[in-house]
Amino acid sequence: MPLQHKDLISIRDLSPDEITLILDTAVSMKEVSTRDIKKVPTLRGKTVINLFFEPSTRTRTSFEIAGKRLSADVVNISASTSSVVKGETLEDTGRNLQAMNPDLLVMRHANPGAPKMLADLLPTPVLNAGDGAHEHPTQALLDAFTIRERKEQLQGLTVTIVGDITHSRVARSNIYLLQKMGARVIVSGPRTMVPLFIEELGVSFIPDIREAVKEADVIMMLRIQMERQHESLFPSIREYARFFGLNRNVLQKAKRDVLIMHPGPVNRGVEISPDILNTPYTIILDQVTNGVAVRMALMYLYIGR
Amino acid sequence: MALLIKKGRVIDPASGTDDVLDILIEDGKIKDLQKKITRPKTAGVEQIDAAGLIVVPGLIDMHTHLREPGYEYKETIQTGSWAAAAGGFTTIVCMANTNPVNDNASVTNFILDKAVKEACVNVLPVGSITKELKGELLTEIGELKEAGIVAVSDDGVTVKSAEVMRRGLEYARSFSVPVICHCEESDLAAGGVMNEGVTATYLGMRGIPPLAEEIIIEREIALSAWTGQPVHIAHVSTAGSVRIIREAKARGIMVTAETAPHYFSLTEDAVVSFKTDTKVNPPLRSREDMAAVKAGLQDGTLDVIASDHAPHSTLEKDVEFDNAAFGMIGLETSLPLALALVHDGTLTLSQMVEKYTLNPAKILQIDKGRLCPGADADITLIDIDSEFTVDRDSFRSKSRNCPFHGWHLKGRAVYTIVSGTVAFSLKN
């Protein structure tokens, strides 16, 4: 079964069958990373450009390793946050890269819709590696893969996402993917960080984290950006950690086999208290490992066949 | 030089006329308006067969941005006037947010001189309320009025200080100058790029809440009630705004209001495409807001349809949505979009015509917007059944930022006559 779209911009463009195909493909890709020689020739002769307009360590490295394990030539470009400031427009940057005949663009940008802009403009497939607060589809796919490894299937699960929902592309992509695959999503966090219209996305909003985790099979904690304090979104780190952080007291309200996830990087002691970071509940490093497998699967499915 | 318009259906809300009549124009004025006028024997009398066409007072667009001086690469007084004529407008009112701002008589004089030399329609400038639109110091409204402005407005921004706005209203009242209010609480709107609602939640875009508009409309109405100066509310876009204005009118406050065609033709759903032509301020709102705007037009809460024609080049628009400029052009699509409201029964033809003619003329206190002997021969002929596909590449405007490209519409201007001269005809 081929994928319907040239690009991966939004989870909303994927069908449940396509999501399953990607996750299934990632299972065999994961095996490659356990070998002594971690390389297969699948994408030999293909050029992948990582075009990052926002700083990123984890995602960029994950894409780079994924490409290299498939034998693609991977080029990293870190552009300044605003191409406008530099004088070159995004459109011109895109056309210039296109002129070098790449096979795949992996793009991160601070503005929602920026990857779609290049995707509509260029013949080369574009994978969205995060666009503002819009979407981070590969993160949602690797999260789904990680949940599936532990819980067999997504159908019927309850997933609670806690934190700054408003500014989170991870939250959005996860909401769309989990719902498509039959899971129930609860969001929690201070009202200032949860959009007023969130329930129209089909999720429940429970501000009290102790209530919100009760029925959860999975808890996803989101990273809090410290500078949001200055936007009157929360008064202090201390108060945030106390009322919206995940600690042992909160965890006691949850199911015994609940999984704890985080897209990283973690603010220790803010969204998650340090003593639960190293428990078996916490599968944050599995997410990182699986990120490489899922991105290998995506590269293979988008340009390897 | 004379012109005879034969057998058109004349609709003139000012006199309540809706009848098949002939109109004779001489020396730029309406000479006669009768059931049957015989063509004068004198040489040089041209005739237009208007059978099957609607003949109305020349349309007035009381909210445009012509970008000159300062942004001539987006639009000029000349190209803006061409676009106006093509859209059926004989008079356009241009906002003050040029560079330099129209905050002193020399800029007003420049605009009017340019208009006389290069424009094919009447161009009436708006002066700013405060110097450089900074919201701090009042402009010389007396001298601006002498130079020829028809209203004052800081359109583009709200006068942030309620005290400055109060004094602006009071000072404008000394000269009987109309005040047009751009209503947007800037802190609530800060950083927003589209309506705060379901679509923005899906897209992860920063929202501009309807509240940002409504809170300032409430303020302007309170200031109007206190000072006795009428206020005209520009580009009304939300259900709450319509309700607030309706209630204020019922209380007898001298408030009038306009909306723009995009607020009754498009909703926030259009932004899903990330197409920057859908980025406008105030933003495209929800379906409920759109329905309320239509209801407001229907019951007269909204007096005027104005385009808020806001030309931008590809430099401002072919960029990321967050970084794109607000605004869309509208002169060449305004009338066909309003006619859709006539076709769907929201407005009668006469009601629609009123919102383009009599009402803006009254608000601006200009001697336009009516058809009677002695009046300026500003006349628009409309074919309400002509179907066409919007092609922005055929626009007279210099800019192309139009979200209606490719839309199939019904009804448009076929002749635009300014002071007795044909400024536009569809055939040419």
Chai-1 contact restraints between the chains, C-beta under 6 A:
chainA,res_idxA,chainB,res_idxB,connection_type,confidence,min_distance_angstrom,max_distance_angstrom,comment,restraint_id
A,V84,B,N323,contact,1.0,0.0,6.0,A-B,restraint_1
A,T89,B,V319,contact,1.0,0.0,6.0,A-B,restraint_2
A,L90,B,E320,contact,1.0,0.0,6.0,A-B,restraint_3
A,E91,B,D318,contact,1.0,0.0,6.0,A-B,restraint_4
A,N111,B,E320,contact,1.0,0.0,6.0,A-B,restraint_5
A,N111,B,D322,contact,1.0,0.0,6.0,A-B,restraint_6
A,P112,B,L203,contact,1.0,0.0,6.0,A-B,restraint_7
A,P112,B,G204,contact,1.0,0.0,6.0,A-B,restraint_8
A,P112,B,M205,contact,1.0,0.0,6.0,A-B,restraint_9
A,G113,B,F274,contact,1.0,0.0,6.0,A-B,restraint_10
A,G113,B,F321,contact,1.0,0.0,6.0,A-B,restraint_11
A,A114,B,E320,contact,1.0,0.0,6.0,A-B,restraint_12
A,K116,B,F274,contact,1.0,0.0,6.0,A-B,restraint_13
A,G132,B,G204,contact,1.0,0.0,6.0,A-B,restraint_14
A,A133,B,G204,contact,1.0,0.0,6.0,A-B,restraint_15
A,H134,B,L203,contact,1.0,0.0,6.0,A-B,restraint_16
A,H134,B,G204,contact,1.0,0.0,6.0,A-B,restraint_17
A,R172,B,G204,contact,1.0,0.0,6.0,A-B,restraint_18
A,P195,B,T201,contact,1.0,0.0,6.0,A-B,restraint_19
A,F197,B,G197,contact,1.0,0.0,6.0,A-B,restraint_20
A,F197,B,V198,contact,1.0,0.0,6.0,A-B,restraint_21
A,F197,B,T201,contact,1.0,0.0,6.0,A-B,restraint_22
A,E200,B,V198,contact,1.0,0.0,6.0,A-B,restraint_23
